[in-house]
Amino acid sequence: AFSIWAANTSLTFERKTLNPDILISYRGGIHTYIDNRREETICSGLFDGPGGVLAHAFPPMNDPMQSTEIHVDVAEPWLIQLNESISENKLHLLYTLTHEIGHSLELSYNHRADSLMFPYVTDRSATLSIEDILAIQRLYGKNQNEVPSTRSPPVTTDTRKTSTQNLCDLPYVDNVLVLKHHIFVTYRKSIWVIAINGKRYKGPLALNDYLRFLPANVSINAVYQRPSEEIVMFANNKIYMIDYPSFQLKNGWPKTYSDLNFPAEMHVNAALVTNRGQTYVIFDGDSVALMNECDMTIREYHSLKVIFPGISSSPTAAYRYINGSLHFLQKRQYYKFNEFTQTVTNADNFDMKILNVNCPTDGLLRQLQDLLNRLLQSNNLLEYSTEDALDD
């Protein structure tokens, strides 16, 4: 993969185990950077299992003491033998790595399908187009030696597709989880990830592909993050304890309601942790349980109108937003609650702006928004996907 670029430029590459310029690693799901000199440890991208996003790369760092990184989805069915015939169920690692190395050398996407820097997998070999060659030579100059052939075995397109429903098309959301750097949103059996510090979002991903310990028929009632950072999920009448940031199920979980002395027939509506560090589970429409986080049992029972006056019965989601306000959703209805004054400070129809996502209302504006979102991803996180760029 490196030799394909070196053949057409003045660049030379050599393997280094100490402080390399480019680090390549296999990662999965929500994952960390390899270079521990970065200020952030959690990568701003994520992988969604087989299909979808295959890899992502970062442009060169301004700090010469930090490495740029290429992350490859470990869950993909990669073909790594150069002399093996291509199977329709395999993805050619050479093609993907050559593409990502291009990003790490400061090349952006090229939306010509014959370009190796085309954002999506095409049915072609790992060969530089004339535009690829000119682009890399503008940055690093020509190879003064004879340029050998850059052809390699052909690559096949992975035809598996994930759901293409746009986050902005959802009538409402089922659950919201606010964590460091990201907001996680679920609707039915899909999940989206929204960047807190920008307008970008990723998804949809299948819930049981993203959290592989969940059953195929999962139905999430509520989710929250404990003060100790573990994530608690109520789903299918069970309680899941999930490690953060690895998103792995903790040993001994899930547990049934009866295991923790919860009412066996309770229907959980929502759950959240307040600014005071108190965990409340809203159930059976207008009942509230104050949790003891030490042993995950119920400490006290209250009515909804006593703990959260002004919030309508049977909320479908609740969460503490990044500004400290408590938000309650009831399908298409939204409430903003101040726990210190015990008042509802805003009530309105649900809108994705509440979650830092600006959704255009006109068809042309939607297309422009989608284009802008892709450009932002190109500038901040250069990703490589099997999805058709025009597939809405």
Secondary structure, 3 states (H helix, E strand, C coil): CHHHHHCCCCCCCCCCCCCCCEEEEEECCEEECCCCCCCCCEEEEECCCCCCEEEEECCCCCCCCCCEEEEEECCCCEECCCCCCCCCCCEEHHHHHHHHHHHHCCCCCCCCCCCCCCCECCCCECCCCHHHHHHHHHHHCCCCCCCCCCCCCECCCCCCCCCCCCHHHCCCCCEEEECCCEEEEEECCEEEEEECCCCCEEEEEEHHHHCCCCCCCCCEEEEEECCCCCEEEEECCEEEEECCCCCCECCCCCEECHHHCCCCCCCEEEEEECCCCCEEEEECCCEEEEEECCCCEEEEEEEHHHHCCCCCCCCCEEEECCCCCEEEEECCEEEEEECCCCEEEEEEECCHHHHCCCCCCCHHHHHHHHHHHHHHHHHHCEEEECCCCCCC
